Amino acid sequence: MKKTTVTFLMLLFAMQLVAQPQTSTLSDSLYASDKIYVVVACIVLILLALLFFLFTIEKRLKKIEKKS
């Protein structure tokens, strides 16, 4: 339960940071040249890879814990 609560709070905190208004010229230029989609795709790919890695480690740890 504690793990789920901490994960949920971290997600809310991350969403708050993303939801801040941005007035940067870099973001405007990324939107204008459609490169923002490449940036978002890279971020999503990295996050998915990290999640996959963490779940595989968790499976291995559970298997080791059951063994001993």
C-alpha positions in Angstrom: 0.0 0.0 0.0 2.8 2.4 0.9 4.6 1.6 -2.4 1.4 2.5 -4.4 0.9 5.7 -2.4 4.4 6.9 -3.0 4.2 6.1 -6.7 0.9 7.9 -7.0 2.3 11.0 -5.2 5.4 11.0 -7.4 3.2 10.8 -10.5 1.1 13.8 -9.3 4.3 15.8 -8.6 5.6 15.0 -12.0 2.3 16.0 -13.7 2.4 19.3 -11.8 5.8 20.1 -13.1 4.8 19.3 -16.7 1.6 21.4 -16.3 3.4 24.6 -15.7 3.1 27.2 -18.5 6.2 27.5 -20.6 7.2 30.6 -22.5 10.5 29.4 -23.8 11.5 30.1 -27.4 13.0 26.6 -27.6 9.6 25.0 -27.1 8.1 27.3 -29.7 10.7 26.4 -32.2 10.2 22.7 -31.5 6.5 23.0 -32.0 7.0 25.1 -35.2 9.4 22.5 -36.8 7.4 19.4 -35.6 10.5 18.1 -33.7 8.5 18.1 -30.5 7.0 14.7 -31.6 10.5 13.2 -31.8 11.4 14.5 -28.4 8.2 13.1 -26.9 8.7 9.7 -28.6 12.3 9.5 -27.2 11.1 10.3 -23.7 8.3 7.7 -23.9 10.7 5.1 -25.3 13.2 5.7 -22.5 10.5 5.5 -19.8 9.0 2.3 -21.3 12.5 0.7 -21.3 13.1 1.7 -17.7 9.7 0.2 -16.6 10.4 -3.0 -18.5 13.8 -3.3 -16.9 12.4 -2.7 -13.4 9.6 -5.2 -13.8 12.1 -7.9 -15.0 14.3 -7.2 -12.0 11.3 -7.5 -9.7 10.3 -10.9 -11.3 13.9 -12.2 -10.8 13.9 -11.0 -7.2 10.6 -12.7 -6.4 11.9 -15.9 -7.9 15.1 -15.7 -5.8 13.0 -15.0 -2.7 10.8 -18.0 -3.3 13.8 -20.2 -3.8 15.5 -19.4 -0.5 
